[in-house]
Amino acid sequence: MALPDKDKLVKNFSRCPNWEEKYLYVIELGGQLAPLTDAFRQDKYLISGCQSQVWIVMQAGENGQLSFDGDSDAAIVKGLLAIVFSLYQGLTPQDVVALDVRPFFTQLELSQHLTPSRSQGLEAMIRAIRANAQKLS
């Protein structure tokens, strides 16, 4: 199942009447990520700075567009990962470096509801993706 695009995410989050519904939707999004094979559950894909274990695999296709795979051992973090992937999927490395997705989490009203450790983990994921994209650009 394909992850929703940015506009669909905004629409779906706006339909959630409260934080609990948003939280459930985030978990549902994480469930849409394809399972990550053991071949990618290596230290080189593990994101430091996250309290949970988070793996992110970023690959550039022949057309220069990036694709992402990943997983986490925490359901809400896996959902946040799915949202980040939705925002960056199909962009070029240069586009990823140029795009700051942090305001989008504020727009979805997620930023103010994340615990400090989840906020730090989200920031670590975004920094890692942008740093890897910088290496590819």
C-alpha positions in Angstrom: 0.0 0.0 0.0 1.3 3.4 -1.0 1.7 6.1 1.7 -0.5 9.2 1.3 1.0 12.3 -0.3 1.3 15.6 1.7 -2.2 16.9 0.7 -3.8 13.6 1.7 -2.0 13.6 5.0 -3.2 17.1 5.8 -6.8 16.1 4.9 -6.7 12.9 6.9 -5.2 14.6 10.0 -7.8 17.4 9.8 -10.5 14.8 10.1 -9.1 13.6 13.4 -11.1 15.3 16.1 -8.6 14.9 18.9 -5.0 13.9 19.7 -6.0 10.3 20.4 -7.4 9.9 16.9 -4.2 11.5 15.4 -2.1 9.2 17.5 -4.1 6.2 16.1 -3.7 7.5 12.6 0.1 7.9 13.0 0.3 4.2 14.2 -1.9 3.2 11.2 0.5 5.0 8.8 3.4 3.1 10.4 1.6 -0.2 9.7 1.6 0.7 6.0 5.4 0.6 5.7 6.7 -2.5 4.0 8.5 -4.9 6.3 12.2 -4.2 6.5 14.4 -7.3 5.7 17.1 -8.4 8.1 19.7 -7.4 5.5 18.9 -3.7 6.3 18.7 -4.1 10.0 22.4 -3.2 10.3 24.2 -0.6 12.3 24.9 1.5 9.2 21.2 2.1 8.7 20.5 2.6 12.5 19.7 6.2 13.4 21.6 7.5 16.4 19.8 10.0 18.6 16.6 8.0 18.8 15.5 6.4 22.0 13.8 3.7 19.9 15.6 1.6 17.3 15.1 3.2 13.9 16.5 2.0 10.6 16.3 4.1 7.4 17.4 2.9 4.0 17.6 5.6 1.3 18.3 4.7 -2.3 18.5 6.8 -5.4 16.8 5.4 -8.5 18.0 5.7 -12.1 15.9 8.9 -12.4 17.6 10.4 -9.4 14.6 10.2 -7.2 14.9 8.8 -3.8 13.1 5.9 -2.3 12.9 5.1 1.4 12.5 2.0 3.5 12.6 1.8 7.2 11.3 0.4 10.5 11.2 1.1 14.2 10.6 -1.0 17.2 8.1 1.6 18.5 4.7 2.0 16.8 4.4 5.7 17.1 8.0 6.3 15.9 7.3 4.0 12.9 4.3 6.2 12.1 6.4 9.3 12.3 8.9 7.6 10.0 6.0 6.9 7.5 5.1 10.6 7.5 8.7 11.7 6.9 8.9 9.2 4.0 5.6 10.5 2.6 7.1 14.0 2.5 10.5 13.0 1.0 9.5 10.1 -1.3 10.3 10.6 -4.9 12.3 13.8 -4.4 15.9 14.2 -5.6 18.7 14.5 -3.1 18.9 18.2 -3.8 15.2 18.6 -3.1 15.4 16.7 0.2 18.3 18.9 1.3 16.3 22.0 0.4 13.0 20.9 2.0 12.5 21.5 5.7 9.6 19.2 6.8 9.5 20.4 10.4 6.8 23.1 9.7 4.7 20.3 8.3 4.6 18.5 11.6 3.4 21.8 13.2 0.7 22.1 10.5 -0.5 18.6 11.3 -0.6 19.6 15.0 1.8 16.8 15.9 4.8 18.8 17.1 3.1 20.0 20.3 1.9 16.5 21.2 5.2 14.6 20.9 7.1 13.8 24.0 10.6 15.4 24.2 12.3 12.1 23.4 10.0 11.5 20.4 10.7 15.1 19.2 14.4 14.4 19.5 14.0 11.1 17.6 12.1 12.8 14.8 14.8 15.5 14.6 17.5 12.8 14.4 15.6 11.0 11.6 15.2 14.2 9.6 18.9 15.2 10.1 20.0 11.7 9.0 17.9 11.8 5.9 19.1 15.2 4.9 22.7 14.4 5.7 22.6 11.3 3.5 20.8 13.2 0.7 23.6 15.8 0.9 26.2 13.0 0.3 24.2 11.9 -2.8 23.8 15.4 -4.3 
